[in-house]
Amino acid sequence: YQRYMGWYDGNPSSLWEHPPTESAKRYVDCVGGPDAVLEKARRYADEGDLRFAAQLLKHAVFAAPDSADARELLATVYEKLAYGAENATWRNCYLTGADELRHGVKPTIIGAGSLAGALTVGQLFDSLAIRVDGPRAWDHSVTLGWTFTDLGELYRMTLRNGVLTHTRSTLPVDDTDLALTLTRPQLLALLADAAASPDPPDLSTVRHTGDPAVLTTLLSVLDTPDPDFAIVTP
């Protein structure tokens, strides 16, 4: 049940919760304010209940992100949890959280570009789909055909109703606004160029038929992800 249901635990109250910051403000208010939360969190931490102390302090930090006391106490709790963790992944998560609370978000060492080479074409297309800005793409309706000569794979891609979808085909992809014949390395180069420059993609080295502006339209509705995001702070 948990495996296939994802984040939903079956409790209806989980369906429409407030975002973390708004929830935190309400939890802190229920406890009696920021000072009361810190006092209770210290008591739980001193008694060895670091798990619940971390939950309380999570709300304190999201409700009052500028509170140095809340940040430092939560960092200390995370540090203690890390030292007691037998799982290396848990340990690193706790220590990363403590470091962010004390020193802010650090730049990401491994960017998406360095991982792209390990993805299949389908995964690359999926990575584009999750970046589509739905409202910005709403009025666009375009279809692209992709033929990869080095892989022997064909795909039909559609941008419609603010959603980008793709399906693999066993037959030549016809009736598209733009059809491209290329290799997987050429696709990676196109995506890398698009990420590095706002100019229209250069299709001079790619065989294509149809309107090249279709690819420009697709790329124009993609959000640029920020890899340097906060984990334990709002």
Secondary structure as UniProt FT lines:
FT   HELIX           2..5
FT   TURN            6..7
FT   HELIX           12..14
FT   TURN            15..16
FT   HELIX           20..31
FT   HELIX           34..46
FT   TURN            47..48
FT   HELIX           50..63
FT   TURN            65..66
FT   HELIX           68..84
FT   HELIX           88..103
FT   HELIX           112..116
FT   TURN            117..118
FT   HELIX           121..129
FT   TURN            130..131
FT   HELIX           134..137
FT   TURN            138..139
FT   STRAND          142..148
FT   TURN            149..152
FT   STRAND          153..160
FT   TURN            161..162
FT   STRAND          163..169
FT   STRAND          178..182
FT   HELIX           184..196
FT   TURN            204..205
FT   STRAND          207..210
FT   HELIX           213..220
//
